[in-house]
Amino acid sequence: MLTCVICGSFCISAQQKTNAKRNPRASAQVAEKLRAITPLDAVIDSLFAAHTFAQCAISPDGKKIAWVENLVGKDGAPDGNTTIYLSDREAGTPPKRISAATGSLPRAEGNVAWSPDSKQIAFLSDAVKAGQLQLYVVNAAGGPAKKLTNVKGLFASPGWSPDGKRIAALFTENAIRAAGPLVAEAPETGEIKDTYFEQRLAVVDVASGEFRQISPADMYVYEYDWAPDSLHFAVTAAHGNGDDNWYIAQLYSLDAGPLGLMKPLYKPPLQIAMPAWSPDGKSIAFIAGLMSDEPSVGGDIYTIPAMGGAATAAEATNVTPEMKATANWLAWTPDGKILFAGSVEGDAQVATVDPSNHQISQLWRGSEQLSAGLWGTNLSLAADGKTSAVIRSSLSDPPEIWAGGIGYWRQVTERNAAVKPGWGESRSIRWKSDGYDVQGWLTYPKDFDPAKKYPMIVLVHGGPGAAVQSEWPRDGEFGLALAGAGYFVLHPNPRGSFGQGEAFTQANVRDFGYGDFRDILAGVDEALRVAPIDPNRLGLAGWSYGGYMTMWGVTQTSRFKAAMAGAGIANWLSYYGENKIDQWMIPFFGKSVYDDPEVYAKSSPITFIKNVKTPTLIIVGDSDGECPTPQSYEFWHALKSLGVETQFVVYEHEGHMFVKPEHMRDRIRRTVAWFDAHLR
């Protein structure tokens, strides 16, 4: 066998391949032998080994739980199909599958929503035509699913009206790709114009199946919540391009009747998400703050009168002022309080706030992650406001469904009982930087020996509006693969991150690469102090904003001996005109690049490119709309011209988030091989 110079693993010779084709048993033996002698492959396999859950949903009466599992292909990665299961929370009986398909044929089925009386479940399925979701309803007690729609387009987020007579859903007619800027962009040729498809709010009558799009045709609706009277909605929406204009979305009320009248309620100074109507119908709560990515919600909690006319910013009340945490999700309780979930430093928490006096009461906090299927900390809440279901995981424990009283959950599934992490222990560490208290996670190498000194990779998260929490890695997570390959890995949460309140999240405005990078370097010093790390074998890596920080970091210091910049940003000035979501930049830079180019230039790695000496691997997808390929090309071209060791890899038809398992695995192998070549 020969050692591969790309992935550092062992390759099968041509003769072995021929023998394997002739003898399937020999093929299995070769595969098993390879598995036994390639530790990196074993680590990669551990990243794909866990069964993952796309959603969990507790019934309003708290007695049953439905959840959605991601199905996997032959390579162990999700194949795009999903399966719905239903279980009685207390009976302990085996879960049963809910499906609109016949037999056991795999389908994309999910987006579960319970009826208010807990007797029916709405869900989406492509049982009739692969790739085309339709809305179905099934009796929770059993029986066949009833198909309600026959439309062409993209469905998402079904939700029952409080009176149980209608189901709302987000619908994009004739959509050519999935919604959101994280997916691969469609190729553009010919005359380029501002063309887009509007995601509208649609309503389906459960009895008759009548389907109506009720929101205006020129508005893109992002989120909605039914009013208690079943006659209105609270929605977040914006005119124009859906991917880009989420950053300038406003709060509206929408009439659920035939006319679909829409009235503006609130224009936030920054971003807005998660509208929720109070049980008495008098108020709407929402999360507002500085957010850099549409799925990554975080900020303070606000309330506003529900039907008070065209509201202004002064009429919205921040009910969590000065909170040293970030709210990611919220819901009203029957007694008029707001239950919310979020992040505190690197931990997850669940708490309540009383809108009348702003009193916050923490119900639970833990070094793990809770989710019902959304990004960030969140849960599925029963009608009593106390019972919930969550997908629970940590850096050491793979995901499972849990349910019960908040903080007193009991495990429902045991899908991952045999799955173990392929990396070492993760510890929360804290340090001071410019007067800030900063937190991060230090993951130890697999098979750690305290008598040895190890190299360390600093892995900067994306966003910057996000936070690294103790959560089982998503598919293709290359950071923990590095820990499995024998590295310490530091995941810092510098200023600009969620978890320490809005002042901390906004502390990097007009300061990209300066204060936040000082926080990261101070974290490196703390890691060196608490663990046996070789200061001469440090690496820097990241994706998205982390890719930018990697490009920036190698222009600012020679402390790192190797780097991997994934989906990075080399030049904020050119990036402004290349990316598909330029609206996100205004709150962070203050003005457009055309009005204040200097603030963009001072934070651009390309401005300081001649300082770079660090060997740098550059990786990106060719259809990335958030951090387009030309940004990576520009950085690679500069390094190549300056004689700096570099390698540039572009993956075919991948967006900002990779989805092809072979690309995820190759990205891991290349990243580990790059650091091995320079830090071992």
N, C-alpha and C positions, 0 to 999 in steps of 0.2 A: 504493500500500500504506500501511496505517496502523500506527503503532507501538502495540503492546499495552501498556496500563498495568500489567497483571498480570505478564507474563513478560518484557517488555522486548524481545521479538523482533518480527518482522514478521508481519502477518496478511494472509491473502488476502481481497480484496474480494468482495462478493457476485457481481459480474459475472464476476470471474475464476473463481469456483467454478462458475458456470453454464457458462462456456466449457469448463472442465475436464471437466465431466460429458459434454458433447457431443463432446468430442475427447480421447480417452485420451492421445494423444501430447502434446497441449497440457498435460494434467494432469501428465505426467512432466516436461515442460519447466518447469512452474511449481515442482514439487517440487525439481527440480535447482537452479533459480534461488534458491529459498528457502534451500537448503542452502549455496549459495555466499555468501549475504549475511547469514547468521545465525551468527556465531562460537560463540555459546553452544550452539546445536543441534549444531554439529560437536564441541564438547567433550562434550556429553551422549552423542552417538553413540559417541565413543571409550570411554566408560565401559561401554557395552554391546557393544563390538565384539569383545571377546575370547571365544573358545570357552573354556568353563569345565569343570572336571572335578569330579565329585561324589565320586570315590573312585579309588584305585589299589591293587592287591593283587598282590604278587609270589608266585609259587608256592613251596612249601616247599623245593624243590630249587634255587630261584633261577634257573631257566632261562626261565620264561615270566612275562608280566605281563598282567593283566587290568585294565582301567580303565573308568570310567563317565563318559560325557560328557553334560552338560546340553544338551538341544535348545532351540532358540530359535524364537520366533514371528516374525511379520512385522515387529514393532517392534524386533527384535534382542534382546529379553530372554528368559530361560528361560520355557518354556511349561508346565513341569511334567512333560514327558516326558524320558526318559533312554535312552541307548543304551550297551550293553556291547561293548567291543572286546577282542580277545585278540591278543598278539604274542609271537613268540619273541625273547628278549632279545638273542641273538647272531646269529641268522640274517639279520636285516635284511630279511625278507620283509614285504610289506604286512600290516597288521593285518586280522583278519577279525571280522565282527560275530557276537556270540552273542545269540540271541533265542529266546523261546518263541512269538513271533508269526509268522504266515505273511506272506510278502511284505515290503514295506518300511513297513508301517503303523507310525507312531510309537506307542510305548508307554512306560509307566513301568517300566523294568527296571534293577535295580542290586542293592546290598547283596551284593556278590560275596564268596564264601568258598571257599577251596581245600581239597580233601581232603588228608589228611596225606601221601598218596603222590603228590600233584601230578597225578593222572590225571583228576580230576573237579572240576567247579565247581558249587557251589550258588549260586542267586541268586533274587531275588524279581521277579515280573512280574505285570502286570495284563492279560496277553494275552487271557484269556477274557472278563473283564468290567472295563471301565475303572474305575479307582479301587479295585478289590479285588485286592490283591496275594496271590499264592499262591507256594509254594515249589517250585522246579524244580531238577533236576540235569542237567548235560550233560557228555558226555565231552570233555575238552580236546582230544583228537585229531580230533574232528568227530562229526557225527551229530545227530539230533533231541534236543530237550530233553525230559526226563521230568517230568511233573507229579506232585508228591508229595502235595499237600494240596488240600482243597476245603472251606474254612472261611470264616466270616464274621467279619471283624474286622481289626485292624491288626497287621501283621507288621513286625519289625525285627530286625536284627543276627543273621543266621544264623551258626552256628559248628559245625564238625565235631568229633565226639569224637575223641580221639587214636587210638582203634582203627579209625576210619573207618566205623563201623557206624550211627551215628546223627547227626542234625543237631539242634542246639538252636536256639531262636529266642525272642525276646521277642514275646508275643502279647497283644493286648487284644481280648477278645471283644465284638462288637457296638459297637465304638468309634464315636462320632459325630463325632470330629474327630481330627486328628493329635495325637500325644503332645507334651507340653512346653508351658511357659507362654509361649513366644514367638509361637505361632500365635494367630489370632483366636479369641476366646472365643465359645462358642455363646450365643445370646440366652437370657435368663432371664425367664420370666413366670410368673404364678400364684404359688402358695406356694413360697417359696425354701427349699430344704433342702440339707444337705451330701450331695450325690450325686456319685459318681465311679465310674470304671471302672478296675479293677485290671489293670495290665500284669503278666502272669504268665510264667514260664519254661515253654516247651513243648518237647517232644522228639519228633522224627519218626524212625521206623525207615526207613533208606534202602531196604532190600530189600522191605519189605511196605507202606510208606507209613502205618503205624499212627501216629496222632497223639494225644499225651497232654499235658495241662497238668499239670505236676508240682509247682509251687510252691503254697503255701496260697492259697486263694481270697481271703483277707483281707489279703494282702501285695502291695505294689507292688514289683516287681523292676526295678531300673534298669540294672544291668550284671552280667555273669557271666563266669566262666572255668572251663573244664573242668579237672578234676584229671587228672594223668597216667594214672591207672588207669581213666579213663572211667566211674568209678562215683560221682563226687561233683562238686559245683560249689562255687566260691566266688562269692557273690552280695552285692551291696549292695541293701538293701531296707528298706522302712518300711511300717507300717500306715497306712491312711487315704489321704487325697488325694495322688495322685502328684505333681502339680505343686508342691504346697506342701511335702510332707514329705521331698523330696530333701535338704533342709537338715538333717534329723535322721536320715538313713538310717544303718544299722549294717551291719557285716560279718557274714555268716552262712555256714555250710556247709550244702549242700543235697544230700540223697541223690538220685542219678539214677534210683533204682529206683521200683517201683510206689507205694511208700508216700510218697515225697517228704518224708522227715523233714528238718526244718530246725532247726539248732542255732546259737545266737548265738555269735560268736567275739570280736567287738570293738565297743565303743561309743565312737566318737571324740569328743573334746571339741568339735570343730568339724565340718567336712565331710569326706567320704571319697569316693574314686572310683578307678577303674582297678584292680580286684583282679586279681592274676596269680599263678597257682600255680607254684611252683618246679619244675624238671625232676625233682628227686628226690622230690617230693611232700611234703616236710617243712615248707615255709614258704609263706606267702602274702605277696606284696608289694602295696602300694597307695600312693596319694597322699592325703595328708591336710593340711588347712590351712584358712584362711579363704577361702571362695569365695562370691561373690555371685550367680552365675548358673549354672544347671544345666549348660549346654553348655560353660561356660568353666572348665576344670579347672586348678588350680594349687596347688602347695604343696611340702612335703618328702616324701621317700620313707620309708616305714616297712615293717618286716617283722614277722610274727607267726607262732608255731608253727601249723601247719595244723590239727592234730587234737588240740589240747591242752585241750579242754573249754571251758567258758564263760570266755573270757579277760577280763581287765580292762585298763584303760588302761596300767597299769604293765608289762604283758607285751608291749606293742608297742614296738619299738625304732626310733627315728629314725636312719636310716643316712646322712642328709645334714644333720646338725645344723650350724647357722651357715652353710649354703650361701648365697652371695650370688647366687642365681639361683632360678628357679622351674621345677619339673618339671611338664610338661603331659601326659606320656605315658611309659609304661614297658613293658618286656618282659624276661624272663630270657634269658640266653645259655646255651649248653650247658655252659659251665664254671662255672656257678653265680653269675655276676655279673649285675647289673641294668643293662641298657642303658636310658637315658632320653633324652628330648628335651624341650626347654623353652626358656625365654627368659632372656637375660642382658642387662639394660638393654633396649634395643630390638632386640637381635640374637636370632637363633635359634641353638641349640646342640644337639649330640648328644654324650653322654658316657656313661661307665660308672661304677658305684660297686660296690665290693666289700663285701658285707654283713658280712664277717668283721672288717674293719678300718676301714670307712668311707672308704677311699681312693677319691677321685674322679679320673678321668682323662678329660680333654676330648678328644674325637675330631675335632670339627669345630665351627667357629663362623663365622657369616656374617651380613652385613646384608641378609637376605632372609627368606623364610618357607618352611618345609618342611611339607607336610601329606600325609596319605593320605586325607583327606576329613573328618577331625574338626576341631573348633575347636582353635586353638593349634598349637604345633609338635609334629609327630608323623610317623611313617613306617610303611611296611609292611615287615616284617622276614622274611627267609627263615630256614629251620631252622638254618643255620650260625651265626646271630647276627651275621653280618658283612655280608651282601648285603641290599640294601634297594631299595625303589622309593619315590619321593616325587613329589608335585606341587610344583614349585619355581617361585616367583615373587618379584618385588620391586616397589617403587614405580615402577621404570623398565622392568621386563621382565614381560610377561604370562605366565600359567601354561603350563607344559609338563610332561610326564611324563619323569622321569629315573630311571635305575636303575644299580646297580653297588655296589661297595664304599663304605662310608660315607665321605663326603668326596671320593670319586673317581667320582661318578655320571657316566654318559654319557646324552646326550639321546636319548629314545625317540620323542617326537612332535614335529611341527613344525606344529601347528595354528594357531599365532598368529604365524607368521614375518612377516606383513605388518602386524601391529598395533603401533601406536606410541602412547605416552602423549600425552594432550591437555593436559598440564600440564608444568611445569618440573622442574628437578632437585630431589631431596630430599636433605637433609644432616642427619646426626645431630649434635645440639648438646648440651652439658652445662653445668650450672650448679650453684651451691651455694644451699641454702635451709635455714635453721635447723640447719645442720650436716649435712644430707643431701646426697648427690650425686644430682642429678636429671637425667634424660635426656629428650630429646624429638626430634621430627623437624620440620625447617623445610623446607617445600616452596616452591620459588620460582615466581613467575608464569611462565606461558607467554610465550615471546619476551622474556625478561628483558633489560632495559637497565640496566646498572649506573650510568648517569648520571641515572636517574630515582629518585624516591622513590615508594613504593607503599603502599597500605593493607594491613593485615594482619588476618586473622581467626584468633582462637584457638579451636581446635576440641577440646573436651574429650571423651575417650572414655567409653563406658558402663562399667558394672560396679558398683562400682569395681574388682572383681577381674578385671582384664584388662590388656592392654598394647598400645600401638600399635607394630607392627613394620613393617618394609619389606615390604609385601605388596601385590600388585596389587589394586586396589579391588574390592569386591563390587558387584553391580548396585545402582545408585541411590545410590552414595557421593557425597553432596553436597559433602564437604570438598574433594576434588580437583577438582570442577567449579569451585569458587571459585578455585583456583589457575589453572585453565584460563581463567577469566574475568578474570585480571589481578591477583589478590591473592596476597600471601604467606599461607601457612597454617601455623600452629604447632600441632603435635600433641604436647602434653606428656604425660609419664608420671609424675604426681605421686605422693606417698606414698599408699598404698592400692593401687597398681598392682602387677602381677606384674613380675618381672624382676630384683629385687634381694634376694630372700630373704623369709622369713616376717615378720621384724621390720619390714621396710619395708611389706609388704602390710598388716600389722596396725596401722600407725602412725596410721591415721585412725579407729580405733575410739573411739566416743563423742566424736568431734571433727570430724564432717562439716562442711565449709565453712570451716574455720579453717586448720589446717596445710596441708591439700591446696591450698586457694586461695592461700595464701602461696607455695607452690611454683610455682603457675601464674603468679602475678604476677612472681615472680623470673625465670621463663622468658621472659616478655614483655620484661623488661629485657635479658636476654641476646640475644634476637632483635634488639632495637633496636641493640644494640652491634655485632652481626656483619653486619647486612644493612641496606640503604637503605630503611628503613621509616619512614613518617610517623607520629610518636607521636600526632598529633591525628586519625588515621583508623584507629582500632582497633575491631574487632568481636569479639563473643563468641558462640559457638554450641556446640551439643552435643545428643546424643540419650540418653535414659534417664538414667543418672547424670550424663552430660554435660548433659542438659537441666535436671536439678536444679541443677548447678553454674552454668549460665547464669542461671537464675532467682535463685539465691543471689548470683551475682556482681554483677548489676545493683542489688541491694539494699545492696551493700557498697562500691561505688566508682562514680564517674561517669567513670572512665577510658575505658570503652567507649562509643562513640557510637551503636552499634546492636547488636542481639542477636537470635538465633533460638533459642528454647527448644523442642526437640523431645522429645515424650513425657516431659516433666519432672515434678518433684514440688515442689509449692508449700508443702505443709503436712504435715509428718510425722505430726502427731497425727491428722488426718482420713484421711491415706493409710493408716494402720495398719488401719483398718476397711474400706477400700475395695478394696485390692489382693487378688489371689488367691494370693499367696505370702508371707504375713506372717511365716512362720518364718525367712526370711532376715534379718529385722531384729534378732532377739534377740542374735546374736553381735556385731553392730555397735553396738547401743545399750546392751547389758548387761541390760536388763530390758524388759518389755512397756511399751507406752504407758500402760497402766492402773496400772502400778507405779511408773513414773518419767516422768511427762509432761514434766518440766522439761528432760531431756536431749533430748527430741524437739523441744520448742519452741525451744531455743536454736540449733538448726540449721535451723529452718524459714524459708524466704524470706518467708512471710507475716508473720512476727513483725516484720520490718523493712521492710514493704512501702512505707511512706510515704517511704522514702529514694529510691525509684526515680524517675529522670528519663530513662532510656535508652529510646528507641523499640524495642519488642520484638515480633517475630513469634512466634506460638505455633502449633505444629503437633502433631497427635496422631491416632491411629486410633480409631475409635469402639468397637472391640472389644478394646482393649488391657487384658489382665489384669494385667500387671506394673506399668504406670504408667497407671492408668485415666483416662479423659477428664475426670472431674470435677476432677482436680488441675489440669489445664490451664485448665479453665473458671474455677476459683477464682482463678487468677493473672490471667487476662484480665479477669475481672470487677473485680478490685481495680484494675488499671491503668486500665481504662476509667472507673471511678468517680473515680479520682484525676486524671484528665485527662492521663494519659501516653499518647503515641501507641502504638497497638498494633493488631494484626490477628490473628485467630484462625481457623485452618483445621482442620476435622475431616474425615477421610477415611473413607468408608463401608466397613464390614466389613474394616478392616485391624487386625491385631493389633500386637504390639510391633515385629515386623519386617514392613515392607511387602512385599507380594508382587505387587501389580498394577503392571505396567510404566507404565501411564498415570499412576498416582499417584506412582511414583518420579520420573518425569520432571517432573511438575507441582511436586513438592516441591523439586526442584533449581531450576526456573525461579523459583519464588516466593522461595526463599532468596537467590538471586543478585540478583533484582530488588530485594529489600528492602535488601540491603547497598549495591547500586548507588545506590539513592535517598538513602542517608544518608551514604555514605562517599566518593562520587565528587566 
